[in-house]
Amino acid sequence: QPFFEAEPADLVKGVCIQNLVKVFGSSSTPAVDGLSISFYESQITAFLGHNGAGKTTTMSILTGMFPPTSGTATIYGKDIRTDMDAIRVSLGMCPQHNILFQ
């Protein structure tokens, strides 16, 4: 595809998101709409987008806070739909706002 960088063949794929969709309640507007992206070892990946683009929702799905409506992601080969306990052993997230204390 002309507008996409080629996937690196020599790096280990850490996170692989495949056609991820998240719809909350009966909303007709998805918070995440068909996202597919891979994150690789030895690379720094910035996850950028405007307010409401689905960044926090995607991270919440990857850490098991929300289930996906459809699609999935694997983290080092473990599927977020079935292997969350094993994934959480090696995955953490630091959110923008403190969610534990005022």
Secondary structure, 3 states (H helix, E strand, C coil): CCCCCCCCCCCCEEEEEEEEEECCCCCCCCCEEEEEEEEECCCCCCCCCCCCCCHHHHHHHHCCCCCCCEEEEEECCEECCCCHHHHHCCCCCCCCCCCCCC
